[in-house]
């Protein structure tokens, strides 16, 4: 039983890291592809 819990946790962490990686990469490409005039300005 213990091995299954460890496998589930490792799998969940792996999927989470992959999701964060792809979100970062796709966000970078989104910044490159959106024309400057269409970007939303964010105020601080």
N, C-alpha and C positions, 0 to 999 in steps of 0.2 A: 504494500500500500504506500509506503514511504517513497518509493521510487517513482510512482505515478505522480505524486504531488510535486516532486522536484522537476519532473519532466514537463508538467503543465506550467509551472512557474518559469522555467527556462524558455519554453515556447512562447509564453505571453510576453516576456521581456524582449525576446528576439523580434516578435511581431511589432512591439511598441517602438523599438529602435529603428526598424525598417520604415515604419510609418513616419517617424520624425525625420529621418533622412530624406525620404521622398518628398515630404512637405517642404523641407528646406530647399531642396533642389528645384522643385516645381515653382516655388515662390521666387527663386532667383531668375528662372526663365520667364516667369510672368512679368517681372520688372523689366527684363530686356525686351519683351515683345509688345508691351502696351505702349502706344504712342504717348509722347510727352504731354500732349494736349488733353488726353483722356485720363490722366492720373489724378487721383483725389489728393488734394492737399490736406495734410494733417496739421492742426494747430496744437502747440504745446500748452 
